[in-house]
């Protein structure tokens, strides 16, 4: 910083770096009780956003004023933010049904604040990492915070198997200091949730930050720590993370990770086919002509059988722990109606939420109804099956909150319309191409970041059907890291 004594500038840099490091270390916490009270009792209260706010206010403006550039990959996202704000302004010209005394201004203000949190997280992360050294430092912190999270999660898992009806008083006390939801809650009797508000959030943060890095590092054999015999720290953390992900019993979470694995196996299969075709070029022309067609077909058949067998095996094992999955695997008497099928699989509530959001989108297809406003139409567009579901009945007659649609993708459609959804999707496509570009680089660090970003984007495709809040920072941290790595790559080329 110009015109500032070197000592003060050094102190300033240390404070900024400490804020970023603390934000990374606190990622496993999603609903800190103290912060939740300050924010009015909300369940989405990750303490990492406090330090992101410090960086957004105390560092980002100075970065821009000193001539710092915003990465090109962030342009579609910034355009989406503008469209979302325009849609929210336009909502004041629409008619909204009354819902428990809520007003549009309050609903939109709450939603815009969460969008600001997500935007600040993405921008700060995407421009703060200017070299590989900062990345390595952060990846070590991700390993440290991930290790602490996994240790606590395995302690929960042990109690679930040994004492499924209760937790030790000390564990209950520690959890009460770090989460607004007690370990005595029924949701933690058979599912692992770590420090999060609910097990599905544990799966969400694993799938978007921790598992993508650990899996990417295992693929490229990259590590920020010394190896233990033939295994890196990331290898061991990946194994532990997969175990904990499994015992979150989050079906969307498992599907998200399987999407990442499916892409990895697809790339491995593609490389094998290319290697075989390269070897075949050394054969006589007639044999080469026949095998050029036979080997890819056989490879595709083998890989399909492996995928089918692996997924089937996982589902059968999963069904022993999750009665909901067991119901879905009983194919006899499958209802023709989607709602009845969802009811038999114990996910009817989710489908009801999605249905309401989709109906809102159908009525307001271009710009939607503005951020946070879908809940006003909850009772008006509620399908009949909703009146048979306890959760929906409680939401209608007992809860005081404005409902949401429980899906990021449906929310984008209903609240920002086709225009906002398309722009957000284009941002994801831009980042996917950036990750693909990085995966072809010679630098093992850049390749790892490319794989990490790709895995996170694929996981988000599934996780977007379970999480609908902009305030959970994990997707924006992952996308920010991918953007920063792409920026570093371009800088090194120039």
C-alpha positions in Angstrom: 0.0 0.0 0.0 1.3 3.4 -1.0 2.0 6.2 1.5 1.7 3.9 4.4 4.6 3.1 6.8 6.1 -0.4 6.0 5.3 -1.6 9.6 1.6 -0.7 9.3 1.4 -2.2 5.8 2.9 -5.4 7.2 0.5 -5.5 10.0 -2.4 -4.9 7.6 -1.2 -7.8 5.3 -1.0 -10.1 8.3 -4.5 -9.2 9.4 -5.9 -9.8 6.0 -4.1 -13.1 5.6 -5.3 -14.1 9.1 -8.9 -13.3 8.2 -8.7 -15.5 5.1 -7.1 -18.3 7.0 -9.7 -18.2 9.7 -12.5 -18.2 7.2 -11.1 -21.4 5.6 -10.6 -23.1 9.0 -14.2 -22.3 10.0 -15.8 -23.7 6.8 -17.0 -26.9 8.6 -19.3 -24.7 10.8 -22.6 -23.8 9.3 -24.8 -22.5 12.1 -22.7 -20.9 14.9 -25.2 -20.2 17.8 -23.7 -16.7 18.6 -23.8 -15.6 15.0 -27.3 -17.1 14.5 -28.6 -14.9 17.4 -27.0 -11.8 15.9 -28.7 -12.6 12.5 -32.1 -13.0 14.1 -32.2 -16.7 14.7 -31.5 -18.0 11.2 -30.2 -21.5 10.8 -27.8 -20.6 8.0 -25.0 -18.8 10.0 -21.6 -20.0 8.9 -19.0 -18.0 10.9 -16.7 -18.0 7.8 -18.9 -15.2 6.3 -17.9 -12.9 9.1 -14.2 -13.0 8.0 -15.3 -12.8 4.4 -17.2 -9.7 5.2 -14.0 -8.2 6.8 -12.1 -9.0 3.6 -14.9 -7.6 1.4 -14.9 -4.3 3.3 -11.4 -4.0 4.5 -9.4 -5.4 1.6 -11.4 -5.7 -1.7 -12.1 -2.0 -2.2 -8.4 -1.2 -1.8 -7.5 -4.0 -4.2 -9.8 -2.4 -6.8 -8.6 1.1 -6.1 -5.0 0.1 -6.6 -5.8 -1.2 -10.1 -6.6 -4.8 -9.2 -8.5 -6.6 -12.0 -11.6 -8.7 -11.7 -11.1 -12.1 -13.5 -12.9 -12.5 -16.8 -14.5 -15.8 -15.5 -16.5 -13.7 -13.0 -18.2 -11.5 -15.6 -21.2 -13.9 -16.2 -21.7 -14.1 -12.4 -21.7 -10.3 -12.0 -24.2 -10.1 -14.9 -26.4 -12.6 -13.1 -26.3 -10.5 -9.9 -27.4 -7.5 -11.9 -30.3 -9.5 -13.5 -31.3 -10.8 -10.1 -31.5 -7.3 -8.7 -33.5 -6.1 -11.8 -35.9 -9.0 -11.3 -36.3 -8.0 -7.6 -37.0 -4.4 -8.5 -39.5 -5.6 -11.1 -41.3 -7.7 -8.5 -42.8 -4.5 -7.0 -45.0 -4.3 -10.1 -46.4 -7.8 -9.6 -49.2 -9.0 -7.5 -48.3 -11.3 -4.6 -50.8 -13.3 -2.4 -50.6 -12.5 1.3 -48.7 -14.9 3.5 -48.7 -14.6 7.3 -48.0 -10.9 7.3 -44.9 -11.0 5.2 -44.1 -8.1 2.9 -42.1 -8.2 -0.3 -39.6 -5.7 0.9 -38.6 -7.9 3.9 -38.4 -11.1 1.8 -36.3 -9.4 -0.8 -34.0 -7.7 1.7 -33.2 -11.1 3.4 -32.6 -12.7 0.0 -30.4 -9.9 -1.3 -28.3 -10.0 1.8 -27.6 -13.7 1.2 -26.8 -13.0 -2.4 -24.4 -10.3 -1.2 -22.7 -12.9 1.1 -22.3 -15.4 -1.8 -21.0 -12.7 -4.2 -18.5 -11.3 -1.7 -17.2 -14.8 -1.0 -16.7 -15.6 -4.7 -15.1 -12.2 -5.5 -12.8 -12.2 -2.5 -11.6 -15.8 -3.0 -11.2 -15.3 -6.8 -8.9 -12.3 -6.5 -7.0 -12.9 -3.2 -5.1 -15.9 -4.5 -2.5 -14.4 -6.8 0.2 -17.1 -6.6 0.7 -20.8 -5.9 2.2 -20.2 -2.5 -1.1 -18.7 -1.2 -2.9 -21.6 -2.7 -0.6 -24.2 -0.9 -1.1 -22.4 2.4 -4.9 -22.5 2.0 -4.9 -26.1 0.9 -3.0 -27.0 4.1 -5.7 -25.2 6.0 -8.4 -27.1 4.1 -6.6 -30.3 5.2 -6.4 -29.2 8.8 -10.1 -28.1 9.0 -11.1 -31.2 7.1 -9.1 -33.4 9.6 -10.8 -31.8 12.6 -14.2 -32.2 10.9 -13.5 -35.9 10.1 -12.3 -36.7 13.7 -15.5 -35.2 15.2 -17.6 -37.0 12.6 -16.0 -40.4 13.3 -16.7 -39.8 17.0 -20.3 -39.3 16.1 -20.3 -42.4 13.9 -18.8 -44.5 16.8 -21.5 -43.3 19.1 -24.2 -44.1 16.6 -23.0 -47.7 16.4 -22.2 -48.2 20.1 -24.8 -46.0 21.8 -27.5 -45.1 19.2 -29.9 -43.6 21.7 -27.6 -41.0 23.3 -24.3 -39.1 23.1 -21.9 -38.3 25.9 -22.5 -35.1 27.8 -19.2 -33.6 26.7 -20.0 -34.2 23.0 -23.4 -32.6 23.5 -21.9 -29.6 25.1 -19.2 -29.1 22.4 -21.8 -29.4 19.7 -24.1 -26.9 21.4 -21.3 -24.3 21.3 -20.7 -24.8 17.6 -24.2 -25.6 16.2 -27.7 -24.4 16.8 -28.9 -28.0 16.5 -28.3 -30.4 19.4 -26.9 -33.9 19.0 -30.0 -35.1 20.9 -32.0 -34.1 17.8 -33.5 -37.2 16.1 -31.6 -36.3 12.9 -28.3 -37.2 14.5 -29.5 -40.6 16.0 -28.6 -42.5 12.8 -26.8 -40.0 10.6 -23.5 -38.2 10.9 -23.6 -34.4 10.6 -20.2 -33.2 11.9 -20.5 -29.6 13.1 -23.2 -28.7 10.6 -26.9 -28.0 11.2 -28.0 -31.2 9.5 -26.3 -34.2 7.9 -27.2 -33.1 4.3 -25.2 -29.9 4.9 -22.3 -32.0 5.9 -22.6 -33.9 2.6 -22.8 -30.5 0.8 -19.6 -29.0 2.2 -17.8 -32.3 1.7 -18.9 -32.5 -1.9 -18.1 -28.9 -2.9 -14.8 -28.2 -1.1 -13.1 -31.1 0.7 -13.7 -34.2 -1.4 -13.0 -32.3 -4.7 -9.6 -31.3 -3.5 -8.7 -34.6 -1.9 -9.9 -36.5 -5.0 -8.1 -34.2 -7.4 -4.9 -34.4 -5.4 -5.2 -38.2 -5.4 -5.6 -38.2 -9.2 -2.6 -36.0 -9.9 -0.5 -37.3 -6.9 -0.2 -33.7 -5.7 0.2 -33.0 -2.0 1.0 -30.0 0.2 2.5 -32.3 2.9 5.0 -35.1 3.0 3.8 -38.5 2.1 3.3 -41.3 4.7 5.0 -44.2 3.0 3.2 -44.4 -0.3 0.1 -42.4 0.8 -0.3 -38.7 0.9 -2.4 -36.9 3.6 -4.9 -36.2 0.9 -5.3 -39.9 0.1 -6.1 -40.7 3.7 -8.4 -37.7 4.1 -10.2 -38.8 0.9 -10.9 -42.2 2.3 -12.2 -40.8 5.6 -14.3 -38.2 3.7 -16.0 -40.9 1.6 -16.8 -42.9 4.7 -18.4 -39.9 6.4 -20.2 -38.9 3.3 -21.7 -42.3 3.1 -23.0 -42.1 6.7 -24.6 -38.7 6.3 -27.2 -40.8 4.5 -27.8 -38.0 2.1 -29.0 -39.4 -1.2 -28.4 -36.2 -3.1 -24.9 -36.1 -1.5 -24.1 -39.6 -2.6 -25.4 -38.9 -6.1 -23.2 -35.7 -6.3 -20.1 -37.6 -5.4 -21.0 -40.4 -7.9 -21.2 -37.8 -10.6 -17.7 -36.7 -9.9 -16.5 -40.3 -9.9 -18.3 -41.1 -13.1 -16.5 -38.3 -14.9 -13.2 -39.5 -13.5 -13.8 -43.0 -14.7 -15.0 -41.7 -18.1 -11.7 -39.8 -18.5 -9.7 -42.9 -17.4 -11.7 -45.0 -19.9 -11.0 -42.4 -22.7 -7.3 -42.4 -22.0 -7.2 -46.2 -22.1 -9.0 -46.3 -25.4 -6.6 -43.7 -26.9 -3.6 -45.7 -25.6 -5.0 -48.9 -27.2 -5.7 -47.1 -30.5 -2.1 -45.7 -30.5 -0.8 -49.3 -30.1 -3.0 -50.5 -32.8 -1.5 -48.1 -35.3 1.6 -50.3 -35.2 -0.5 -53.3 -36.4 -1.2 -54.4 -40.1 -3.9 -52.3 -41.8 -6.6 -55.1 -41.9 -6.2 -56.0 -38.2 -6.0 -52.3 -37.3 -9.3 -51.6 -39.1 -11.2 -54.4 -37.3 -9.7 -53.7 -33.8 -10.3 -49.9 -34.2 -14.0 -50.6 -34.1 -14.0 -53.6 -31.8 -11.9 -52.2 -28.9 -13.9 -49.0 -28.3 -17.2 -51.0 -28.3 -15.8 -53.5 -25.8 -14.4 -50.7 -23.7 -17.8 -49.0 -23.6 -19.5 -52.3 -22.6 -17.0 -53.0 -19.9 -17.2 -49.5 -18.4 -21.0 -49.6 -18.5 -21.0 -52.9 -16.6 -18.5 -51.5 -14.0 -20.7 -48.4 -13.5 -23.9 -50.5 -13.2 -22.3 -53.0 -10.9 -20.8 -50.3 -8.7 -23.9 -48.2 -8.4 -26.1 -51.3 -7.8 -23.7 -52.5 -5.0 -23.7 -49.1 -3.4 -27.5 -48.9 -3.5 -27.9 -52.4 -2.0 -25.5 -51.5 0.9 -27.1 -48.1 1.3 -30.6 -49.7 1.6 -29.4 -51.5 4.8 -28.9 -48.1 6.5 -31.6 -46.0 4.8 -35.2 -47.3 4.7 -36.1 -44.6 2.2 -33.7 -46.1 -0.3 -34.9 -49.6 0.5 -38.4 -48.5 -0.5 -37.2 -47.1 -3.8 -35.5 -50.4 -4.6 -38.8 -52.3 -4.3 -39.8 -51.9 -7.9 -43.1 -53.9 -7.5 -46.1 -51.7 -7.5 -44.4 -48.4 -8.5 -47.0 -45.7 -8.7 -47.5 -44.0 -12.0 -48.0 -40.6 -10.4 -44.8 -38.8 -9.6 -46.1 -37.5 -6.2 -47.2 -40.9 -5.1 -43.8 -42.3 -6.2 -42.1 -39.6 -4.2 -44.3 -40.4 -1.2 -43.3 -44.1 -1.3 -39.7 -43.1 -1.4 -40.0 -40.6 1.5 -39.0 -37.5 -0.6 -42.5 -36.2 -1.4 -41.9 -33.0 0.6 -39.0 -32.1 -1.7 -41.1 -32.7 -4.8 -43.9 -30.6 -3.4 -41.4 -27.7 -2.9 -40.0 -28.1 -6.4 -43.5 -28.3 -7.9 -44.4 -25.0 -6.3 -41.3 -23.3 -7.6 -41.8 -24.7 -11.1 -45.4 -23.5 -11.2 -44.2 -20.0 -10.2 -41.6 -20.2 -13.0 -44.3 -21.3 -15.5 -46.4 -18.2 -14.6 -43.4 -15.8 -14.6 -40.9 -17.3 -17.1 -38.7 -14.4 -18.1 -37.5 -12.7 -14.9 -39.3 -14.6 -12.3 -40.8 -13.0 -9.1 -37.7 -11.6 -7.6 -35.3 -12.9 -5.0 -37.0 -14.4 -1.9 -40.5 -14.1 -3.2 -41.4 -17.6 -4.3 -42.8 -18.4 -0.8 -45.7 -16.0 -1.2 -47.2 -18.5 -3.7 -46.7 -21.5 -1.5 -50.4 -22.0 -0.5 -51.8 -20.9 -3.8 -49.8 -23.5 -5.8 -49.6 -26.2 -3.2 -50.5 -29.6 -4.9 -53.2 -31.7 -3.1 -50.7 -34.3 -1.9 -49.1 -31.5 0.3 -52.1 -31.7 2.6 -51.1 -35.4 3.4 -47.6 -34.5 4.5 -46.8 -33.6 8.1 -43.9 -31.3 7.2 -46.1 -29.3 4.8 -49.0 -29.1 7.2 -46.7 -27.8 10.0 -45.2 -25.3 7.6 -48.7 -24.0 6.6 -50.3 -23.8 10.0 -47.6 -23.6 12.7 -44.4 -22.2 11.2 -44.0 -18.5 10.8 -41.2 -18.5 8.2 -41.7 -17.7 4.5 -41.2 -21.1 2.7 -38.6 -21.7 0.1 -38.3 -24.3 -2.7 -35.4 -26.4 -1.3 -33.6 -26.3 -4.7 -31.1 -23.9 -6.0 -31.9 -24.6 -9.6 -35.7 -24.3 -9.2 -35.2 -21.2 -7.1 -33.2 -19.6 -9.9 -36.0 -20.3 -12.4 -38.8 -19.1 -10.2 -37.0 -16.0 -8.8 -34.8 -14.8 -11.7 -36.6 -16.6 -14.6 -35.2 -18.1 -17.7 -32.8 -15.1 -18.2 -31.2 -15.3 -14.7 -31.0 -19.1 -14.9 -29.4 -19.0 -18.3 -26.8 -16.5 -17.3 -25.9 -18.5 -14.1 -25.6 -21.7 -16.2 -23.3 -19.9 -18.6 -21.1 -18.9 -15.7 -20.8 -22.6 -14.7 -20.0 -23.5 -18.3 -17.3 -20.8 -18.4 -15.8 -22.2 -15.2 -16.0 -25.8 -16.6 -14.0 -24.8 -19.6 -11.5 -23.0 -17.4 -11.1 -26.3 -15.4 -10.7 -28.3 -18.6 -8.0 -25.9 -19.7 -6.2 -26.3 -16.4 -6.4 -30.1 -16.5 -4.2 -30.0 -19.6 -1.4 -27.9 -18.1 2.1 -29.2 -17.2 2.0 -27.8 -13.7 0.8 -30.4 -11.3 -0.7 -27.7 -9.1 -2.7 -26.2 -11.9 -3.9 -29.6 -13.0 -5.0 -30.4 -9.5 -7.0 -27.1 -9.3 -8.6 -27.9 -12.7 -9.7 -31.4 -11.5 -10.9 -29.9 -8.2 -13.0 -27.3 -10.0 -14.5 -29.9 -12.3 -15.4 -32.2 -9.5 -17.0 -29.3 -7.6 -19.1 -28.2 -10.6 -20.4 -31.7 -11.2 -21.2 -32.2 -7.5 -23.1 -28.9 -7.5 -25.3 -30.1 -10.3 -26.8 -32.6 -7.9 -26.4 -30.6 -4.7 -28.4 -27.8 -6.3 -31.5 -29.9 -5.8 -31.0 -30.0 -2.0 -29.5 -26.6 -1.1 -31.1 -23.3 -2.1 -29.3 -20.6 -0.1 -26.7 -18.2 -1.4 -25.4 -17.8 2.2 -23.8 -21.2 2.4 -20.3 -20.2 1.1 -19.0 -23.6 -0.2 -19.9 -23.4 -3.8 -18.5 -19.8 -4.0 -15.3 -20.9 -2.3 -14.8 -23.7 -4.8 -15.7 -21.5 -7.8 -13.5 -18.8 -6.5 -10.5 -21.1 -6.2 -11.0 -22.3 -9.7 -11.2 -18.8 -11.0 -8.1 -17.8 -9.2 -6.2 -20.8 -10.5 -7.3 -19.9 -14.1 -6.0 -16.3 -13.5 -2.7 -17.6 -12.3 -2.4 -19.8 -15.4 -3.0 -16.9 -17.7 -0.5 -14.7 -15.9 2.2 -17.4 -16.1 1.7 -17.7 -19.9 2.1 -13.9 -20.3 
